[in-house]
Amino acid sequence: MSSSSTENKHFEKALESPFEASKQLREILNKLSKDLTDFARDICVEHNIDPNVKIVPTLIHYLEHEVMTRYVRGLGIDIETIVKERIEKKKVYIHAWYDPERRTIFIYIDLPEDMFCTSLAHELIHHCQYTCHSEKCKNVCEYWLNIDEAREIDESIPYNLRPHEIEAYTKDEEFCRRIKENKRFNEVYKKYNDAFQEVKEIMASLILIYG
């Protein structure tokens, strides 16, 4: 099917009703979720991580952190960490997060390939931290925690000083390289990108018709 005929199909759906167009968005995201989840579970099996994880693509652009210099009262110094340095130097903004209670990774649907890969790697490292408390997963993560401990850390330590975040930031690029070695990576990223193009067409039709 050509791009123009696909656009016409989406336009017609949106013209019928925003409800039908919304359902179409949901169908695209559900299909992509299945493809991403299947791939992530393969990666987990390859690297001795619990494969009980789900990937949910999202159209909502959540930021996982803010770039800032933190002032430590009483010490009078700026805290510099590898996390902050990497963010400022490379302008890396990760648009993904991990929900340990549901063992679900949410990932924004419009990311370039390298950021998509690094984001997936980063969140799979978090999945490892919560689910694999043994030597077999040390090739991915060594800092293990549970949900209650993570909440205490989040409430008492700034984002860029949290041990599980520092570990994820210092290991995600290398883990991304290993993920890319999987022969399915290019195919999965193409599906991710194709889904985004479809989503753009539907949303453009909705805006054109309904403002």
C-alpha positions as CSV (number, residue, x, y, z in Angstrom):
1,M,0.0,0.0,0.0
2,S,1.4,3.4,-1.0
3,S,1.9,6.2,1.5
4,S,-0.8,8.4,-0.1
5,S,-3.4,5.6,0.0
6,T,-2.5,4.9,3.7
7,E,-3.0,8.6,4.4
8,N,-6.3,8.6,2.7
9,K,-7.4,5.5,4.7
10,H,-6.5,7.3,7.9
11,F,-8.2,10.5,6.8
12,E,-11.4,8.6,6.0
13,K,-11.3,6.9,9.4
14,A,-10.8,10.2,11.2
15,L,-13.6,11.7,9.1
16,E,-16.0,9.0,10.2
17,S,-15.5,9.9,13.8
18,P,-12.6,10.8,16.2
19,F,-13.7,7.7,18.2
20,E,-12.8,5.4,15.2
21,A,-9.5,7.2,14.7
22,S,-8.7,6.9,18.4
23,K,-9.4,3.1,18.2
24,Q,-7.1,2.9,15.2
25,L,-4.3,4.6,17.3
26,R,-4.9,2.1,20.0
27,E,-4.6,-0.8,17.5
28,I,-1.3,0.5,16.2
29,L,0.2,0.9,19.7
30,N,-1.1,-2.6,20.8
31,K,0.6,-4.3,17.8
32,L,3.8,-2.4,18.4
33,S,3.7,-3.3,22.1
34,K,3.5,-7.0,21.2
35,D,6.5,-6.7,18.8
36,L,8.6,-4.7,21.2
37,T,7.7,-7.0,24.1
38,D,8.6,-10.2,22.2
39,F,12.0,-8.6,21.3
40,A,12.7,-7.4,24.9
41,R,11.9,-10.9,26.2
42,D,14.3,-12.4,23.7
43,I,17.0,-10.0,25.0
44,C,16.2,-10.9,28.6
45,V,16.6,-14.6,27.8
46,E,19.9,-14.0,26.1
47,H,21.3,-12.1,29.1
48,N,19.8,-14.2,32.0
49,I,17.2,-11.6,33.0
50,D,13.7,-12.4,34.0
51,P,11.7,-12.4,30.7
52,N,8.5,-11.4,32.5
53,V,8.5,-7.8,31.2
54,K,6.2,-5.8,28.9
55,I,7.0,-2.8,26.6
56,V,4.3,-0.2,26.1
57,P,4.9,2.5,23.5
58,T,3.4,5.9,24.5
59,L,2.4,9.1,22.7
60,I,2.9,11.1,25.9
61,H,6.3,12.7,26.1
62,Y,7.4,12.2,29.6
63,L,10.9,13.5,30.8
64,E,12.6,11.2,33.2
65,H,14.7,13.9,34.7
66,E,15.7,17.6,34.6
67,V,19.2,18.8,33.9
68,M,20.4,20.9,36.8
69,T,23.3,21.6,39.1
70,R,22.5,20.6,42.6
71,Y,23.9,22.7,45.5
72,V,24.8,20.7,48.6
73,R,24.0,22.8,51.7
74,G,26.8,22.7,54.2
75,L,29.4,21.5,51.7
76,G,29.3,24.5,49.4
77,I,30.1,22.6,46.2
78,D,28.3,21.6,43.1
79,I,27.7,17.9,42.7
80,E,29.1,16.6,39.4
81,T,28.3,13.0,38.5
82,I,28.7,10.9,35.4
83,V,25.0,11.2,34.9
84,K,24.9,14.9,34.9
85,E,28.1,15.2,32.8
86,R,26.7,12.8,30.2
87,I,23.4,14.6,29.9
88,E,24.9,18.0,29.5
89,K,27.7,16.9,27.1
90,K,25.5,14.8,24.8
91,K,22.1,16.4,25.3
92,V,20.7,13.0,26.0
93,Y,17.1,13.1,27.1
94,I,15.7,9.6,27.9
95,H,12.0,9.4,27.2
96,A,11.2,6.1,28.9
97,W,10.6,4.7,32.3
98,Y,10.2,1.4,34.2
99,D,7.3,0.5,36.4
100,P,8.6,-2.3,38.8
101,E,5.1,-3.1,40.1
102,R,3.8,-4.0,36.7
103,R,7.2,-5.0,35.3
104,T,6.4,-2.6,32.4
105,I,8.7,-0.3,30.3
106,F,7.0,2.7,28.8
107,I,8.8,4.2,25.8
108,Y,8.0,7.3,23.8
109,I,7.1,6.3,20.2
110,D,9.3,9.0,18.4
111,L,13.0,8.3,19.2
112,P,15.9,8.1,16.8
113,E,17.5,4.7,16.6
114,D,20.4,5.2,19.1
115,M,18.2,6.9,21.7
116,F,15.6,4.1,21.3
117,C,18.2,1.5,21.8
118,T,19.8,3.2,24.8
119,S,16.4,3.9,26.4
120,L,15.5,0.2,26.0
121,A,18.8,-0.8,27.4
122,H,18.5,1.6,30.4
123,E,15.1,0.4,31.4
124,L,16.0,-3.3,31.0
125,I,18.9,-2.6,33.4
126,H,16.3,-1.3,35.8
127,H,14.2,-4.4,35.2
128,C,17.3,-6.5,36.0
129,Q,17.9,-4.6,39.2
130,Y,14.4,-5.3,40.5
131,T,14.1,-8.9,39.4
132,C,17.5,-10.7,39.2
133,H,19.2,-10.8,42.5
134,S,21.9,-13.4,41.7
135,E,25.3,-13.8,40.1
136,K,23.8,-14.9,36.8
137,C,22.7,-11.4,35.8
138,K,25.9,-9.5,36.8
139,N,26.7,-9.1,33.1
140,V,23.8,-6.6,33.1
141,C,23.3,-5.3,36.7
142,E,24.9,-5.6,40.1
143,Y,22.8,-3.2,42.1
144,W,19.7,-5.0,43.3
145,L,16.8,-3.5,45.1
146,N,13.1,-3.9,45.8
147,I,10.1,-1.5,45.4
148,D,10.1,-0.3,49.0
149,E,13.8,0.4,49.0
150,A,13.6,2.2,45.7
151,R,10.8,4.5,47.2
152,E,13.1,5.3,50.1
153,I,16.0,6.1,47.8
154,D,13.7,8.3,45.6
155,E,12.6,10.2,48.7
156,S,16.0,10.7,50.2
157,I,18.6,11.0,47.4
158,P,18.6,13.3,44.4
159,Y,17.9,11.7,41.0
160,N,21.5,12.0,39.7
161,L,23.0,10.4,42.9
162,R,20.7,7.4,43.1
163,P,22.8,4.2,42.8
164,H,20.4,2.4,40.6
165,E,20.3,5.3,38.2
166,I,24.0,5.8,38.1
167,E,24.5,2.1,37.3
168,A,21.9,2.3,34.5
169,Y,23.5,5.4,33.0
170,T,27.0,4.0,33.2
171,K,26.0,0.7,31.6
172,D,23.2,1.4,29.1
173,E,25.4,2.4,26.1
174,E,27.4,-0.9,26.3
175,F,24.2,-2.9,26.8
176,C,22.7,-1.1,23.8
177,R,25.6,-2.3,21.7
178,R,24.9,-5.9,22.8
179,I,21.2,-5.5,22.1
180,K,22.1,-4.3,18.5
181,E,23.9,-7.5,18.0
182,N,20.6,-9.4,18.0
183,K,19.7,-10.1,14.4
184,R,16.1,-8.8,15.0
185,F,17.1,-5.3,16.2
186,N,16.9,-3.6,12.8
187,E,13.5,-5.3,12.0
188,V,12.1,-4.2,15.3
189,Y,13.3,-0.6,15.0
190,K,11.7,-0.5,11.5
191,K,8.4,-1.6,13.0
192,Y,8.7,1.0,15.7
193,N,9.5,3.7,13.2
194,D,6.7,2.6,10.8
195,A,4.2,2.7,13.6
196,F,5.2,6.2,14.4
197,Q,4.7,7.3,10.8
198,E,1.2,5.8,10.9
199,V,0.4,7.5,14.2
200,K,1.6,10.9,12.7
201,E,-0.8,10.5,9.8
202,I,-3.8,9.7,12.0
203,M,-3.1,12.6,14.4
204,A,-2.5,14.9,11.4
205,S,-5.9,13.9,10.0
206,L,-7.6,14.5,13.4
207,I,-6.0,17.9,13.7
208,L,-7.0,18.8,10.1
209,I,-10.6,17.8,10.6
210,Y,-11.3,18.6,14.2
211,G,-8.7,21.3,14.9
